[in-house]
Amino acid sequence: MNIPFSKQERDALATLAKPRRMSPEEFVRALALEAISPPTVTLKMVASVARVSPMAASYAFNGVASEVSEKTIRHVRAVAKKMGYRPGLTAQSLRLKRSHS
């Protein structure tokens, strides 16, 4: 599996991969191959790879254009899509104070 990450993204993945002693490519491959219980990609991980603060990443997902530029919003969302980020339903329901059940 060959996912085209930029050098910046590979460096950020390298810092995330250090505790596991994996290269960024091995880390991405491990994420893709873990079919039984895939690890959750967090907003903090997306922010790290995108080289923005977690708050800026949050603003990008929530559409707070007054706090971050359109370029940043597009960049963060593109990185999140590459990494397979999906917002947690539990966290969303806590924030919105409703569970949709």
C-alpha positions in Angstrom: 0.0 0.0 0.0 1.5 3.3 -1.1 0.0 6.4 0.4 1.5 9.7 -0.8 2.4 11.7 2.2 4.4 14.9 2.1 7.8 15.1 3.8 6.2 17.2 6.6 3.5 14.5 7.1 6.1 11.7 7.1 8.1 13.6 9.7 5.1 14.0 11.9 4.2 10.4 11.5 7.7 9.5 12.5 7.3 11.3 15.8 4.0 9.4 16.4 5.7 6.1 15.4 8.7 6.4 17.8 7.1 4.7 20.8 6.5 1.7 18.5 9.9 1.9 16.9 8.5 1.9 13.4 9.2 4.0 10.3 6.3 6.2 9.1 5.6 3.8 6.2 5.5 0.9 8.6 3.2 2.8 10.9 0.8 3.6 8.1 0.9 0.0 6.8 0.2 -1.2 10.4 -2.8 1.1 10.6 -4.1 -0.2 7.3 -3.5 -3.9 8.1 -5.0 -4.0 11.6 -8.4 -5.4 10.6 -9.6 -6.8 13.9 -9.4 -3.7 16.0 -8.0 -0.8 14.1 -6.6 1.9 16.2 -8.5 5.2 16.4 -7.0 8.1 14.6 -7.4 11.0 17.0 -7.8 14.7 16.3 -4.5 15.2 18.1 -2.8 12.8 15.6 -4.3 14.7 12.7 -3.2 18.0 14.1 0.4 16.7 14.6 0.6 15.4 11.0 -0.9 18.6 9.6 1.5 20.7 11.7 -1.3 22.7 13.4 -2.4 22.9 17.0 -5.2 20.6 18.1 -7.4 23.7 18.6 -6.8 24.8 15.0 -7.7 21.3 13.8 -10.9 21.4 15.8 -11.8 24.8 14.4 -11.1 23.4 10.9 -13.6 20.5 11.4 -16.2 22.6 13.1 -16.0 25.2 10.3 -15.0 28.2 12.5 -13.5 30.2 9.6 -13.0 33.2 11.7 -10.3 31.4 13.7 -8.4 29.6 10.8 -7.9 30.3 7.2 -9.6 28.4 4.3 -6.2 27.1 3.3 -5.7 25.6 6.8 -9.3 24.1 6.8 -8.6 22.4 3.4 -5.2 21.2 4.5 -6.4 19.7 7.8 -9.4 18.0 6.2 -7.2 16.5 3.4 -4.7 15.1 6.0 -7.6 13.7 8.1 -9.0 12.0 5.0 -5.6 10.5 4.2 -5.3 9.2 7.8 -8.9 7.9 7.9 -10.0 10.1 10.7 -13.6 9.9 11.7 -15.1 12.0 14.6 -16.0 9.8 17.6 -19.8 9.5 18.0 -19.5 9.4 21.8 -17.6 12.7 21.9 -19.9 14.3 19.4 -23.0 13.3 21.5 -21.4 14.6 24.7 -20.6 17.9 23.0 -24.1 18.3 21.4 -25.9 16.9 24.5 -27.9 14.5 22.4 -27.3 10.9 21.4 -29.5 10.5 18.2 -30.7 7.2 19.6 
